[in-house]
Amino acid sequence: MFASGSCGQSISSTSRLPQPLIAEVIAIQDGDTIELKLLYTGKGAGQRTGKPLRIRFLHINCPERGKPYYKVAKQYVSDRCFRQKVEIRHENKFDRYGRLLGEVVLSNGEVLNKTLVQKGLAVHFKKYSSDKNYDRLEQKAQSQKIGIWSLEPVNLGK
């Protein structure tokens, strides 16, 4: 279990985000984006300044709305972390939408990003990641034809 962290507080523009960041998940946007109970107005927040901090799962890409396995991936993420405290491992980098890029670690130590790839609910997002561990996880899921890999063809922005 995590020690009490920054759950519910506001982090100002003069503050750096804690590393790791620990906060409660208050919303699931889709399979690879969650929202934390933490307000952030610092550098990188962009249009999300002063709003709850959104986390874009680093290294992976889940199916978009309307695509096969979209609902499965979103529900899986919700079942694992909604209303739970999570740890976000990050390098203080944001995407163009003001979402912090990071790995989501559950209280049991599980890295949710990796689990999604293992279960065939996400692909390794090679356009933005060269991480060999994610590549291996994807290859294994693909060879086992699980999740999205049971379908042909798979195109999620590799």
Steps between C-alpha positions, in 0.01 A plus 500: 500500500618850427586756764274802502588717206371805321144373475261791466749782522591763248851526360590850383701615202806547718484140619647200325287191499608247764691199371328264527163668512235331716134593470149357474352421159172691458420431133580260218508678164582191294737203511813713511393822676392551860432806714637559848365683803772761474493847346806617309574841354867446427702494180360261245142506625394713202123514456462274806640763740312495829309183410549149636823353367459254213748221448572361153643149535858504377624242244155371398198572285153353565218477245308823442124543550302290252787256437505135614620457859451871585235424764690196628822701552316791665308267732817310590674824600193609697479167685868518595538861613180711522474662848837345590827672581758440231862591456599679181860455385580789271770731370292819528415486128160595361335436165347774286167459684651578841498138618792377710671202336567217741480143614213416735601278791229338710526449878607136445796614285341407166585737213162543331656617172685166465198292603290659225757397239531149650124450482477622142303810598770740377791511258851621563488858364824478302453847352579644845675213680797276432470311830606138436289361788180630344612366163548151648163511677329596174675225302391240754135616498508508121641146473233377743232684298335646809282809519544733204746253348214254447373743235644586161643751424603702805570870441510712813768751414812286522 
